[in-house]
Amino acid sequence: MTRASTTMKGAGFLVLALLIISLQNIAVKWIGGDYSALEIVAVRSLVALPCTLLLYRLEGGRGLPTTRFPGLESLRGVSLFLSYTTFMMGLAALPLADIEAIRFSGPLMIALLSVAMLGEKVGLNRWLALVVGFIGVLLIVRPGSAAFNLGSIFVTISVFFYALTAILTRKLQASDSSATMSYHTSLVYLAAVLVLAPLPAMVGEVPDAHASIAFLIRAWSMPGWLDLLIMVGLGVAWASWTYFMARAYSLAQASVIAPLEYLSLPINIVWGLLIWQEIPSLMTLAGAVLTLLSGLYVVYRERK
């Protein structure tokens, strides 16, 4: 197989992963008004755990996945749990397009954390690109304005922890397979849910709580068959997304196919328009363009 064909195959896997994760966003937003975020995470993780074992078998592994760095794996799992949970809290309050536009800042945060945690050198041009990117984020979030939504803060927090997860993944990728990391992450998810499960009972109902907060502290309830099926599907979707992302970046150079991740914005704009009649504001689109250009420049510099 030629390099061009493997790159095309990798790009196809990446686009498939983006479509799968966009369906997850729709599912969470669809049922999020009736269930607790922690309950959805619990069901999803219970389903994802055996899926990660299946992926481990596909990689040729035997027994249970093990790691020489349990501390780093646990930290990565906690970081991804916080990223996913705060992302879900943002989904409860924001249009899909706004969420994806804020998530464009991911490469910028990864670049910043690479400096702080990995000691990577960043030149003046890349610093300017990072500043432009965060100006784009401010245009989307609009703190202090009437259009400000607390959900945007949770999505920004989610992006930060996702960037931290990416840095930790770099540290682990030489020793642990993607299935091994997914398996330990699922274990951490379940442990975190058990620790936080009493939270709704401890806090109780909060009148007029923001949609994001209400999603987190809502009391658990028995889901109907359709909603339970959707939650189960979230586990399968997460495991599939993990696998296809790993396949994409194992077949093609990250610097070549990474810009395709920006397709998530038009994908989610279409879903938001078709299902919830959400139309992104001009300010959101302007911020997205700045963040997109900044992120693409960072990726371009990585290739040099």
RORODO-704934 format. One line per 10 residues: their letters; for each residue z, y, x of N, C-alpha, C. Coordinates in Angstrom, 1 decimal. Last residue first. Layout:
# RORODO-704934
A> Z,Y,X,Z,Y,X,Z,Y,X ~ ... .
//
This chain:
# RORODO-704934
KRERYVVYLG> 10.1,21.8,6.9,9.6,22.3,8.2,10.4,21.8,9.4 ~ 11.3,21.0,4.6,10.2,20.2,5.1,9.7,20.6,6.5 ~ 13.2,22.9,4.1,13.7,21.6,4.5,12.5,20.8,5.1 ~ 11.6,25.0,3.2,12.2,25.1,4.5,12.7,23.8,5.0 ~ 11.0,24.0,0.7,9.9,24.2,1.6,10.5,24.3,3.1 ~ 13.5,24.0,-0.5,12.9,22.7,-0.3,11.8,22.9,0.7 ~ 13.8,26.8,-0.6,14.8,26.0,0.2,14.2,24.7,0.5 ~ 11.7,27.5,-2.3,11.7,28.0,-0.9,12.6,27.1,0.0 ~ 12.6,26.3,-4.6,11.4,25.8,-4.0,11.3,26.2,-2.6 ~ 14.8,27.9,-5.2,15.0,26.5,-4.9,13.8,25.9,-4.2 .
SLLTLVAGAL> 13.5,30.4,-5.7,14.5,30.2,-4.6,14.7,28.8,-4.2 ~ 12.0,29.7,-7.9,11.3,30.2,-6.7,12.3,30.0,-5.5 ~ 14.1,29.0,-9.7,13.1,28.1,-9.4,12.4,28.5,-8.0 ~ 15.5,31.4,-10.0,16.2,30.3,-9.4,15.2,29.2,-9.0 ~ 13.5,33.0,-11.1,14.1,33.4,-9.8,14.8,32.2,-9.2 ~ 13.0,31.5,-13.5,11.9,31.8,-12.5,12.5,32.1,-11.1 ~ 15.5,31.7,-14.8,15.0,30.4,-14.4,13.9,30.5,-13.3 ~ 15.6,34.4,-15.3,16.6,33.8,-14.4,16.1,32.5,-13.9 ~ 13.5,34.5,-17.2,13.4,35.3,-16.0,14.4,34.8,-14.9 ~ 14.5,32.8,-19.2,13.3,32.5,-18.5,13.1,33.2,-17.2 .
TMLSPIEQWI> 16.7,34.4,-20.0,16.9,33.0,-19.5,15.7,32.6,-18.7 ~ 15.5,36.6,-20.9,16.4,36.7,-19.8,16.6,35.4,-19.1 ~ 14.0,35.7,-23.1,13.3,36.2,-21.9,14.2,36.3,-20.7 ~ 15.5,32.7,-24.4,15.4,34.1,-24.3,14.6,34.5,-23.1 ~ 14.1,29.7,-25.8,14.8,30.4,-24.7,14.5,31.9,-24.7 ~ 14.7,28.5,-29.0,13.7,29.3,-28.2,14.4,30.0,-27.1 ~ 15.2,25.6,-30.8,15.8,26.5,-29.8,14.6,27.2,-29.0 ~ 14.9,23.7,-32.9,14.3,25.0,-33.0,14.8,26.1,-32.0 ~ 15.9,21.2,-32.4,16.9,22.2,-32.8,16.3,23.6,-33.0 ~ 13.6,19.7,-31.9,14.7,19.1,-32.6,15.6,20.2,-33.2 .
LLGWVINIPL> 11.6,21.2,-30.6,11.2,20.3,-31.6,12.4,19.9,-32.5 ~ 13.0,22.8,-28.7,12.2,23.5,-29.8,11.9,22.5,-30.9 ~ 14.3,20.9,-27.1,15.1,21.9,-27.9,14.3,22.5,-29.0 ~ 12.0,19.6,-26.1,13.0,18.8,-26.9,13.8,19.8,-27.8 ~ 10.8,21.7,-24.6,10.1,21.0,-25.7,11.1,20.3,-26.6 ~ 12.9,22.3,-22.8,12.4,23.3,-23.7,11.7,22.7,-24.9 ~ 12.9,19.9,-21.4,14.0,20.2,-22.3,13.7,21.4,-23.2 ~ 10.5,20.0,-20.0,10.8,18.9,-20.8,11.9,19.2,-21.8 ~ 10.7,22.5,-18.6,9.7,22.4,-19.7,10.0,21.2,-20.6 ~ 13.0,21.5,-16.9,13.0,22.7,-17.7,12.0,22.6,-18.9 .
SLYELPAIVS> 12.2,19.3,-15.4,13.2,19.1,-16.4,13.3,20.3,-17.3 ~ 10.5,19.9,-13.4,9.9,19.6,-14.6,10.9,19.4,-15.7 ~ 12.0,20.0,-11.1,11.9,21.2,-11.9,11.2,21.1,-13.2 ~ 11.5,17.7,-9.8,12.7,17.7,-10.6,12.8,19.0,-11.5 ~ 9.4,18.1,-8.1,9.1,17.6,-9.5,10.3,17.6,-10.4 ~ 10.5,18.8,-5.7,10.1,19.9,-6.6,9.7,19.4,-8.0 ~ 10.8,16.2,-4.5,11.9,16.9,-5.0,11.5,18.0,-6.0 ~ 8.6,15.0,-3.2,8.7,14.9,-4.6,9.9,15.6,-5.3 ~ 8.9,15.9,-0.5,7.6,15.9,-1.1,7.7,15.9,-2.7 ~ 11.5,15.6,0.4,10.9,16.9,0.4,9.6,17.0,-0.3 .
AQALSYARAM> 11.8,12.8,0.2,12.5,13.7,-0.7,11.9,15.1,-0.8 ~ 9.0,10.7,0.3,9.9,11.6,1.0,10.5,12.6,0.0 ~ 9.2,7.6,-1.7,8.5,8.9,-1.2,9.5,9.8,-0.5 ~ 10.8,5.4,-2.1,9.3,5.2,-1.9,8.6,6.5,-1.4 ~ 13.3,6.3,-2.5,13.1,5.3,-1.4,11.6,5.1,-1.1 ~ 13.2,8.0,-4.5,13.4,8.6,-3.2,13.4,7.6,-2.1 ~ 12.6,6.2,-6.6,11.7,7.3,-6.4,11.9,7.8,-4.9 ~ 14.8,4.5,-6.6,13.5,4.0,-6.3,12.5,5.1,-5.9 ~ 16.8,6.3,-7.4,16.9,5.6,-6.1,15.6,5.1,-5.7 ~ 15.9,6.9,-10.0,16.0,8.0,-9.0,16.1,7.4,-7.6 .
FYTWSAWAVG> 16.0,4.4,-11.2,14.7,5.0,-11.0,14.8,6.2,-10.0 ~ 18.8,3.9,-11.2,17.9,3.0,-10.5,16.6,3.7,-10.2 ~ 19.9,6.1,-12.7,20.3,5.8,-11.3,19.3,5.0,-10.5 ~ 18.6,5.6,-15.1,18.3,6.8,-14.4,18.7,6.7,-12.9 ~ 19.8,3.2,-15.8,18.3,3.2,-15.6,18.0,4.4,-14.8 ~ 22.4,4.0,-16.2,22.1,3.0,-15.2,20.6,3.0,-14.8 ~ 22.0,5.8,-18.3,22.6,6.3,-17.0,22.2,5.3,-15.9 ~ 20.9,4.1,-20.3,20.2,5.3,-19.8,20.7,5.7,-18.4 ~ 23.1,2.4,-20.8,21.8,1.9,-20.3,21.0,3.0,-19.6 ~ 24.9,4.4,-21.8,25.2,3.6,-20.6,24.0,3.0,-20.0 .
LGVMILLDLW> 23.5,5.3,-24.0,23.8,6.2,-22.9,24.2,5.5,-21.6 ~ 23.5,3.1,-25.7,22.3,3.5,-25.1,22.5,4.5,-23.9 ~ 26.1,3.2,-26.5,25.7,2.1,-25.7,24.5,2.4,-24.9 ~ 25.9,5.5,-28.1,26.8,5.5,-27.0,26.4,4.4,-26.0 ~ 24.1,4.5,-30.1,23.7,5.6,-29.2,24.5,5.7,-28.0 ~ 25.7,2.6,-31.2,24.5,2.2,-30.5,24.0,3.2,-29.6 ~ 27.6,4.2,-32.4,28.0,3.3,-31.3,26.8,2.8,-30.5 ~ 26.0,5.5,-34.3,26.5,6.3,-33.2,27.0,5.4,-32.0 ~ 25.4,3.2,-35.9,24.3,4.0,-35.3,24.8,4.8,-34.1 ~ 28.0,2.4,-36.7,27.1,1.5,-36.0,26.0,2.3,-35.2 .
GPMSWARILF> 30.4,5.1,-36.2,29.6,4.2,-37.0,28.7,3.4,-36.1 ~ 33.4,5.1,-34.1,32.1,5.5,-34.4,31.4,4.5,-35.4 ~ 36.7,6.0,-34.7,35.8,4.8,-34.7,34.4,5.3,-35.0 ~ 37.7,8.7,-32.5,37.6,8.1,-33.8,36.6,6.9,-33.7 ~ 39.9,10.9,-30.7,39.0,9.8,-30.7,38.9,9.2,-32.1 ~ 40.1,14.4,-31.1,40.7,13.1,-31.2,39.6,12.0,-31.3 ~ 38.9,16.7,-28.7,38.8,16.2,-30.0,39.4,14.8,-30.0 ~ 38.8,17.9,-26.2,40.1,17.6,-26.7,40.1,17.0,-28.1 ~ 36.0,18.4,-25.7,36.9,17.6,-24.7,38.1,17.1,-25.4 ~ 35.0,19.8,-27.8,34.4,18.6,-27.5,35.3,17.7,-26.6 .
AISAHADPVE> 36.6,22.1,-27.7,36.8,21.2,-28.8,36.2,19.8,-28.5 ~ 35.4,23.3,-25.4,36.8,22.8,-25.4,37.1,21.8,-26.5 ~ 32.9,23.9,-26.5,33.0,23.1,-25.3,34.4,22.5,-25.2 ~ 33.4,25.5,-28.7,32.7,24.2,-28.9,32.9,23.3,-27.7 ~ 36.7,27.0,-28.7,35.3,27.0,-28.3,34.7,25.6,-28.4 ~ 38.8,26.7,-31.6,38.5,26.4,-30.2,37.0,26.5,-29.9 ~ 39.8,27.1,-34.1,38.8,28.1,-33.6,38.6,27.9,-32.1 ~ 42.9,25.4,-33.5,42.0,26.1,-34.4,41.1,27.1,-33.7 ~ 43.2,22.4,-32.0,43.3,23.8,-31.6,42.3,24.6,-32.5 ~ 45.2,19.5,-32.4,44.0,20.3,-32.8,44.2,21.8,-32.5 .
GVMAPLPALV> 46.6,18.3,-29.3,46.5,18.5,-30.7,45.3,19.3,-31.1 ~ 47.5,17.7,-26.7,47.1,19.1,-27.0,47.1,19.3,-28.5 ~ 48.1,15.0,-26.8,49.1,15.9,-26.2,48.8,17.3,-26.7 ~ 45.9,13.8,-27.9,47.1,13.7,-28.7,48.1,14.7,-28.1 ~ 43.9,14.5,-25.9,43.8,15.0,-27.3,45.1,14.9,-28.1 ~ 45.1,13.1,-23.6,45.0,14.5,-23.7,44.8,15.0,-25.1 ~ 45.2,10.3,-23.2,46.2,10.9,-24.0,46.1,12.4,-24.3 ~ 42.9,10.0,-21.4,42.8,9.5,-22.8,43.9,10.2,-23.7 ~ 43.0,10.5,-18.7,42.9,11.6,-19.6,42.9,11.3,-21.1 ~ 43.3,7.9,-17.6,44.3,8.9,-17.3,44.2,10.1,-18.3 .
LVAALYVLST> 41.0,6.7,-18.7,42.3,6.1,-19.0,43.4,7.2,-18.7 ~ 39.0,8.2,-17.4,39.1,8.3,-18.9,40.5,7.7,-19.3 ~ 39.4,7.5,-14.7,39.6,8.9,-15.1,39.8,9.0,-16.6 ~ 38.7,4.7,-14.8,40.0,5.1,-14.5,40.4,6.5,-14.9 ~ 36.0,5.0,-15.5,36.9,4.3,-16.4,38.3,4.7,-16.1 ~ 35.0,6.4,-13.2,34.9,7.0,-14.6,35.9,6.3,-15.5 ~ 35.5,4.5,-11.2,36.2,5.8,-11.2,36.2,6.4,-12.6 ~ 33.6,2.6,-12.0,35.1,2.2,-12.0,35.9,3.5,-12.0 ~ 31.3,4.0,-11.6,31.6,3.6,-13.0,33.1,3.2,-13.1 ~ 31.3,4.3,-8.8,31.4,5.5,-9.7,31.8,5.1,-11.1 .
HYSMTASSDS> 31.0,1.7,-8.0,32.3,2.3,-7.8,32.4,3.6,-8.6 ~ 28.3,1.4,-8.9,29.4,0.5,-9.4,30.7,1.2,-9.2 ~ 26.9,3.3,-7.5,26.9,3.4,-9.0,28.1,2.5,-9.5 ~ 27.2,2.4,-4.9,27.7,3.7,-5.3,27.9,3.8,-6.8 ~ 25.8,0.0,-5.2,27.2,-0.1,-4.8,27.9,1.3,-5.2 ~ 23.2,0.9,-5.8,24.0,0.1,-6.8,25.4,0.0,-6.5 ~ 22.6,2.2,-3.4,22.7,3.0,-4.6,23.4,2.2,-5.7 ~ 24.6,0.9,-0.7,23.4,1.0,-1.5,23.6,1.8,-2.7 ~ 26.3,2.3,2.2,26.4,1.8,0.8,25.0,1.9,0.1 ~ 25.6,3.4,4.7,26.4,2.2,4.6,26.4,1.5,3.2 .
AQLKRTLIAT> 24.0,5.7,4.4,23.7,4.8,5.5,24.5,3.5,5.4 ~ 25.1,7.0,2.2,23.8,6.3,2.0,23.5,5.4,3.2 ~ 27.3,8.6,2.5,27.5,7.2,2.2,26.2,6.4,2.3 ~ 26.6,11.2,3.1,27.5,10.6,4.0,27.6,9.1,3.8 ~ 25.0,11.7,0.8,24.4,11.7,2.2,25.3,11.0,3.2 ~ 27.0,11.7,-1.1,26.0,10.6,-1.1,25.3,10.5,0.3 ~ 28.2,14.0,-0.6,29.0,12.8,-0.3,28.0,11.6,-0.3 ~ 26.2,15.8,-1.4,26.7,15.8,0.0,27.4,14.5,0.3 ~ 26.1,15.1,-4.1,24.9,14.9,-3.3,25.3,14.9,-1.8 ~ 28.6,15.9,-5.0,28.2,14.5,-5.0,27.0,14.2,-4.1 .
LAYFFVSITV> 28.3,18.7,-4.7,29.3,18.0,-3.9,29.0,16.5,-3.8 ~ 26.4,19.0,-6.8,26.0,19.3,-5.4,27.0,18.6,-4.4 ~ 28.0,18.4,-8.9,26.8,17.5,-8.6,26.3,17.8,-7.2 ~ 29.8,20.4,-8.8,30.3,19.1,-8.5,29.1,18.1,-8.3 ~ 28.1,22.6,-9.5,28.8,22.5,-8.2,29.2,21.1,-7.8 ~ 27.2,21.8,-12.0,26.2,21.9,-10.9,26.9,21.9,-9.6 ~ 29.6,22.1,-13.4,28.9,20.8,-13.3,28.0,20.8,-12.2 ~ 30.0,24.8,-13.3,30.9,23.9,-12.6,30.3,22.6,-12.4 ~ 27.8,25.5,-14.9,27.8,26.0,-13.5,28.8,25.1,-12.7 ~ 28.7,24.4,-17.3,27.5,23.9,-16.7,27.4,24.3,-15.2 .
FISGLNFAAS> 30.9,26.0,-17.8,31.1,24.6,-17.6,29.9,24.0,-16.9 ~ 29.6,28.5,-18.1,30.6,28.3,-17.0,30.8,26.8,-16.7 ~ 28.3,28.1,-20.4,27.5,28.3,-19.2,28.4,28.1,-18.0 ~ 30.2,28.0,-22.4,29.6,26.8,-22.0,28.8,26.9,-20.7 ~ 30.9,30.6,-22.9,31.8,29.9,-22.0,31.1,28.6,-21.6 ~ 28.3,33.0,-22.9,28.8,31.8,-23.6,29.6,31.0,-22.6 ~ 27.2,36.3,-23.4,27.9,35.3,-22.6,28.5,34.2,-23.4 ~ 26.1,38.3,-24.9,25.4,37.0,-24.9,26.1,35.9,-24.1 ~ 27.5,40.5,-24.3,27.7,39.9,-25.6,27.1,38.5,-25.7 ~ 28.6,40.1,-20.9,27.7,40.6,-21.9,28.0,39.9,-23.2 .
GPRVILLVGI> 30.2,38.9,-19.0,30.6,40.2,-19.5,29.7,40.8,-20.6 ~ 27.6,37.1,-17.4,29.0,37.3,-17.6,29.3,38.7,-18.0 ~ 24.9,35.7,-17.7,25.2,37.0,-18.2,26.7,37.2,-18.4 ~ 23.5,33.3,-17.1,24.9,33.2,-17.6,25.3,34.6,-18.3 ~ 21.0,34.3,-16.3,21.1,33.3,-17.3,22.5,33.3,-18.0 ~ 21.5,36.1,-14.3,20.7,36.5,-15.4,20.8,35.6,-16.6 ~ 23.0,34.5,-12.5,23.7,35.5,-13.2,22.9,36.0,-14.4 ~ 20.8,32.9,-11.6,21.9,32.3,-12.4,22.7,33.3,-13.2 ~ 19.4,34.9,-10.1,18.8,34.2,-11.3,19.8,33.5,-12.2 ~ 21.3,35.3,-8.2,21.0,36.4,-9.1,20.3,35.9,-10.3 .
FGVVLALWRN> 21.0,32.9,-6.9,22.3,33.1,-7.7,22.1,34.4,-8.5 ~ 18.5,33.2,-5.8,18.7,32.1,-6.7,20.0,32.4,-7.5 ~ 18.9,35.3,-4.0,18.0,35.5,-5.1,18.2,34.5,-6.2 ~ 20.6,34.0,-2.2,21.1,35.2,-3.0,20.2,35.4,-4.2 ~ 18.9,32.1,-1.2,20.1,31.7,-1.9,20.7,32.8,-2.8 ~ 17.1,33.6,0.2,16.6,32.8,-1.0,17.8,32.4,-1.8 ~ 18.7,34.7,2.1,18.1,35.6,1.1,17.7,34.8,-0.1 ~ 19.2,32.3,3.5,20.3,33.0,2.9,19.8,34.0,1.8 ~ 16.6,31.8,4.4,17.2,30.9,3.5,18.4,31.5,2.8 ~ 16.3,33.9,6.2,15.4,33.8,5.1,16.0,32.9,4.0 .
LGVKEGLMAV> 18.3,33.4,8.2,18.4,34.6,7.3,17.5,34.5,6.1 ~ 19.1,29.9,8.2,18.6,31.1,8.7,18.7,32.3,7.7 ~ 21.7,27.6,8.6,20.9,28.3,7.6,20.5,29.6,8.2 ~ 22.7,24.5,9.8,22.4,25.9,10.1,21.4,26.4,9.1 ~ 25.3,22.3,8.8,23.9,22.6,8.9,23.7,24.1,9.1 ~ 27.9,21.3,8.5,27.6,22.1,9.6,26.2,22.4,9.8 ~ 28.6,19.9,6.3,27.9,19.2,7.2,27.5,20.0,8.5 ~ 30.2,21.7,4.8,30.7,20.4,5.0,29.9,19.6,6.1 ~ 28.9,24.3,4.8,30.4,24.2,4.8,30.8,22.8,5.3 ~ 26.2,23.7,4.6,26.7,24.5,5.7,28.2,24.3,5.9 .
SLLAIMLPGS> 26.1,22.2,2.4,25.6,21.6,3.6,26.1,22.4,4.8 ~ 26.9,24.0,0.4,27.8,23.0,0.8,27.4,22.2,2.1 ~ 24.4,25.5,0.3,25.7,26.1,0.7,26.7,25.1,1.2 ~ 22.6,23.5,-0.5,22.4,24.2,0.7,23.7,24.8,1.2 ~ 23.7,22.9,-3.0,23.7,21.8,-2.0,23.5,22.5,-0.6 ~ 23.3,25.3,-4.3,24.6,24.9,-4.0,24.7,23.8,-3.0 ~ 20.5,25.1,-4.4,21.1,26.3,-3.7,22.6,25.9,-3.4 ~ 19.9,22.9,-5.9,19.5,22.9,-4.5,20.2,24.0,-3.7 ~ 21.1,23.9,-8.5,21.6,22.7,-7.7,21.2,22.7,-6.3 ~ 20.1,25.8,-10.1,20.8,26.3,-8.9,21.4,25.1,-8.1 .
FRIAEIDALP> 19.0,24.5,-12.3,18.1,24.9,-11.2,18.8,25.3,-9.9 ~ 21.0,24.6,-14.2,21.0,23.4,-13.2,19.9,23.6,-12.1 ~ 20.2,26.8,-15.7,21.4,26.9,-14.8,21.4,25.8,-13.7 ~ 18.1,25.6,-17.0,17.8,26.7,-16.1,19.0,26.9,-15.2 ~ 19.3,23.6,-18.5,18.4,23.2,-17.4,18.2,24.4,-16.5 ~ 20.7,25.3,-20.3,21.4,24.3,-19.4,20.6,23.9,-18.2 ~ 18.7,26.6,-21.6,19.7,27.4,-20.8,20.4,26.5,-19.8 ~ 17.4,24.5,-22.9,16.7,25.3,-21.9,17.7,26.0,-21.0 ~ 19.3,23.5,-24.8,18.9,22.7,-23.7,18.2,23.5,-22.5 ~ 21.9,25.9,-25.7,20.6,25.3,-25.8,20.2,24.6,-24.6 .
LAALGMMFTT> 25.5,25.1,-25.6,24.3,25.8,-25.1,23.0,25.2,-25.5 ~ 27.6,23.5,-26.4,27.6,24.9,-26.8,26.3,25.7,-26.4 ~ 27.5,20.9,-25.6,28.1,21.2,-26.9,27.9,22.6,-27.4 ~ 26.7,21.1,-23.0,25.8,20.6,-24.0,26.2,20.9,-25.4 ~ 29.1,21.6,-21.7,28.1,22.7,-21.8,27.1,22.3,-22.9 ~ 30.3,19.1,-21.8,31.0,20.3,-22.5,30.0,21.4,-22.7 ~ 28.6,17.7,-20.2,28.6,17.4,-21.6,29.3,18.5,-22.4 ~ 29.3,19.0,-17.8,27.9,19.1,-18.3,27.9,18.8,-19.8 ~ 31.9,18.1,-17.5,31.7,19.5,-17.7,30.3,19.8,-18.2 ~ 31.2,15.3,-17.1,32.1,15.7,-18.2,31.9,17.2,-18.5 .
YSLFLSVGRL> 29.7,15.3,-14.7,29.1,14.8,-16.0,29.9,15.3,-17.2 ~ 31.4,16.4,-12.8,30.1,17.0,-13.1,29.6,16.6,-14.4 ~ 33.6,14.7,-12.9,33.8,16.1,-13.3,32.5,16.8,-13.6 ~ 32.2,12.4,-12.0,32.9,12.4,-13.3,33.1,13.8,-13.8 ~ 31.5,13.2,-9.5,30.4,12.9,-10.5,31.0,12.9,-11.9 ~ 34.0,13.4,-8.3,33.1,14.5,-8.3,32.1,14.4,-9.4 ~ 35.0,10.8,-8.5,35.7,11.8,-9.2,34.8,13.1,-9.4 ~ 33.1,9.5,-6.9,33.2,9.1,-8.3,33.9,10.2,-9.1 ~ 33.6,10.6,-4.4,32.3,10.8,-5.0,32.3,10.5,-6.5 ~ 36.2,9.7,-4.0,35.9,11.1,-4.1,34.6,11.4,-4.8 .
SELGPFRTTP> 35.6,6.9,-3.9,36.5,7.5,-4.9,36.3,8.9,-5.1 ~ 34.0,6.9,-1.6,33.5,6.4,-2.8,34.3,6.9,-4.0 ~ 35.9,7.8,0.3,34.7,8.6,0.0,34.1,8.2,-1.3 ~ 37.7,5.6,0.2,38.2,7.0,-0.1,37.0,7.9,-0.5 ~ 36.3,3.3,0.9,36.7,3.5,-0.5,37.2,4.9,-0.8 ~ 34.2,2.5,2.9,34.7,3.8,2.7,35.2,4.0,1.3 ~ 33.0,0.1,2.9,33.9,0.3,4.0,34.6,1.7,3.9 ~ 32.7,-1.7,-0.2,32.4,-0.5,0.6,33.5,-0.4,1.8 ~ 31.1,-4.1,-2.4,32.2,-3.6,-1.5,31.8,-2.4,-0.7 ~ 30.2,-5.6,-5.4,29.9,-4.6,-4.4,31.1,-4.1,-3.7 .
LGRGGELRYL> 30.9,-9.0,-5.8,31.1,-7.7,-6.3,30.8,-6.7,-5.1 ~ 28.3,-11.5,-5.3,29.7,-11.1,-5.5,29.8,-9.7,-6.1 ~ 25.4,-10.2,-3.5,26.2,-11.3,-4.1,27.6,-10.9,-4.2 ~ 22.3,-8.4,-3.6,23.7,-8.5,-3.3,24.3,-9.7,-4.0 ~ 19.7,-7.8,-4.1,19.9,-8.9,-3.2,21.4,-9.1,-2.9 ~ 19.1,-5.9,-5.9,19.0,-5.4,-4.5,19.3,-6.6,-3.5 ~ 19.7,-7.2,-8.2,18.3,-6.9,-7.9,18.1,-6.5,-6.5 ~ 22.5,-7.1,-8.0,21.8,-8.4,-7.9,20.3,-8.2,-7.5 ~ 22.8,-4.4,-8.6,23.3,-4.9,-7.3,22.6,-6.2,-7.0 ~ 21.9,-4.4,-11.2,21.1,-3.6,-10.2,21.5,-4.1,-8.8 .
LLTCPLAVLS> 24.1,-5.7,-12.3,22.7,-6.3,-12.4,21.8,-5.7,-11.4 ~ 26.1,-3.9,-11.8,26.2,-5.2,-11.2,24.8,-5.9,-11.2 ~ 25.3,-1.9,-13.5,25.3,-1.6,-12.1,25.4,-2.9,-11.3 ~ 25.7,-3.1,-16.0,24.3,-2.7,-15.6,24.2,-2.5,-14.1 ~ 28.5,-3.3,-16.1,27.7,-4.5,-15.9,26.2,-4.2,-15.5 ~ 28.8,-0.3,-16.4,29.4,-1.1,-15.3,28.7,-2.4,-15.1 ~ 27.7,0.8,-18.6,27.0,1.0,-17.4,27.5,0.1,-16.3 ~ 29.5,0.2,-20.7,28.2,-0.4,-20.7,27.5,-0.3,-19.3 ~ 31.7,1.7,-19.8,31.9,0.3,-20.1,30.5,-0.5,-20.1 ~ 30.5,4.2,-19.8,30.9,3.6,-18.6,31.1,2.1,-18.7 .
RVAVIELASY> 30.1,4.7,-22.6,29.0,4.7,-21.7,29.3,4.0,-20.4 ~ 32.8,4.7,-23.5,31.8,3.7,-24.0,30.6,3.6,-23.0 ~ 33.8,7.0,-22.0,34.4,5.6,-21.9,33.4,4.5,-22.3 ~ 32.2,9.1,-22.8,32.2,8.7,-21.4,32.7,7.3,-21.3 ~ 33.0,9.2,-25.5,31.6,8.9,-25.2,31.4,8.5,-23.7 ~ 35.6,10.0,-25.2,35.3,8.7,-25.8,33.9,8.3,-25.5 ~ 35.4,12.4,-23.9,36.0,11.3,-23.2,35.7,10.0,-23.8 ~ 34.3,14.0,-26.0,33.5,13.7,-24.7,34.1,12.6,-24.0 ~ 34.8,12.7,-29.3,35.3,13.3,-28.1,34.4,13.0,-26.9 ~ 32.5,13.4,-32.0,33.3,12.5,-31.1,33.8,13.3,-29.9 .
DGGIWKVAIN> 30.9,15.1,-33.4,31.7,14.2,-34.2,32.7,13.4,-33.3 ~ 29.2,16.6,-31.8,30.0,17.3,-32.8,31.0,16.5,-33.5 ~ 27.6,14.9,-30.3,28.8,15.5,-29.7,29.7,16.3,-30.7 ~ 25.3,13.7,-31.1,26.6,13.1,-31.7,27.8,13.9,-31.2 ~ 23.4,15.4,-29.9,23.2,14.9,-31.3,24.6,14.5,-31.9 ~ 24.1,15.7,-27.3,24.1,16.9,-28.2,24.1,16.5,-29.6 ~ 23.7,13.1,-26.5,25.0,13.7,-26.4,25.1,14.9,-27.3 ~ 20.9,12.8,-26.9,21.8,11.9,-27.6,23.2,12.5,-27.6 ~ 19.7,14.7,-25.3,19.5,14.8,-26.7,20.6,14.0,-27.4 ~ 20.5,13.7,-22.8,21.0,15.0,-23.2,20.9,15.2,-24.7 .
QLSIILLALV> 19.1,11.3,-22.7,20.6,11.3,-22.7,21.1,12.6,-23.2 ~ 16.5,12.3,-22.6,16.9,11.6,-23.8,18.4,11.5,-23.9 ~ 16.7,13.3,-20.0,16.5,14.2,-21.0,16.9,13.6,-22.4 ~ 16.8,10.9,-18.5,18.0,11.8,-18.6,17.9,12.8,-19.6 ~ 14.2,10.0,-19.0,15.3,9.2,-19.4,16.6,10.1,-19.5 ~ 12.6,12.0,-17.7,12.5,11.7,-19.2,13.7,11.0,-19.7 ~ 13.5,11.6,-15.1,13.7,12.9,-15.8,13.6,12.7,-17.3 ~ 12.6,9.0,-14.5,14.0,9.3,-14.5,14.3,10.6,-15.3 ~ 9.8,9.5,-14.7,10.4,8.6,-15.6,11.9,8.8,-15.7 ~ 9.6,11.1,-12.4,9.3,11.7,-13.7,9.9,10.8,-14.8 .
LFGAGKMTTS> 10.2,9.2,-10.5,11.1,10.4,-10.6,10.8,11.0,-12.0 ~ 8.2,7.3,-10.7,9.6,6.9,-11.0,10.5,8.1,-11.2 ~ 6.1,8.9,-9.9,6.1,8.4,-11.2,7.5,7.9,-11.6 ~ 6.7,9.4,-7.2,6.7,10.5,-8.2,6.7,10.1,-9.6 ~ 6.4,6.8,-6.3,7.7,7.4,-6.2,7.8,8.6,-7.2 ~ 3.6,6.5,-6.6,4.6,5.6,-7.3,6.0,6.2,-7.4 ~ 2.8,8.5,-4.9,2.5,8.6,-6.3,3.4,7.8,-7.1 ~ 3.7,7.4,-2.5,4.2,8.7,-2.9,4.0,8.9,-4.4 ~ 2.2,5.1,-2.4,3.7,4.9,-2.5,4.3,6.2,-3.0 ~ -0.3,6.2,-2.1,-0.1,5.4,-3.3,1.5,5.3,-3.5 .
ARTM> -0.1,7.5,0.4,-0.4,8.3,-0.8,0.0,7.5,-2.1 ~ 0.3,5.3,2.1,1.4,6.3,1.9,1.2,7.1,0.7 ~ -0.9,2.2,0.6,-1.0,3.4,1.4,0.1,4.3,1.2 ~ 0.0,-1.2,0.9,0.0,0.0,0.0,0.0,1.3,0.9 .
//
